[in-house]
Amino acid sequence: MSSPEPVQSDAGGGAPGGTDGPAWRIGHGYDLHRLEPTAPAGPGRPLVVGGVELDHDRGPVAHSDGDALLHAVTDALLGAIGAPDIGQLFPDDASENEGRGSRDFVREALRWVRACGYEPANLDATVILERPRLSAHKGAIITRLARLLDLPVDRVNVKGKSHERVDAVGEGRAIEVHVVVLLERV
Ligand code: MG
């Protein structure tokens, strides 16, 4: 795995952590995982969203623990500083990533962010999951994310959406997540 280091930005202005780096950087992360019946009926892992396990008969098919929200958070953090993405840093054919807890990916992305001289300012996530409904778990997920990112809970937001029963997500065959994160130079 690469070690964190300031990354040259294509957008100009030098490395993000340099003295001429912008005061703010924004990052977007996206992830989707196919949901299959959980063991012993199928290959799905337990459905974990933002580090919180949801009771469901389907779960993600994934090399790691398949936490789509934490994967999107990781890519948003890495994207904001122009670093390699989650698939480049944690290849899904690497044995050390088999069943790996996705909190590790977020922590590593945060190390990259800090090495560039930034801290998360706030994060907003949208989780599109037909069932179970996210509403009962939002508070727990926000608390976990805030702790993971060293942010107060009022700087972390998670929205749950349905896909109106259409397409794979709406038919309960996938979970989809979008995340936007703002970084502040410190
Ligand atoms: Mg993923």
Residues whose N, C-alpha, C, O or C-beta is under 5 A from the ligand:
A	BS01	MG	D31 L32 A68 H71
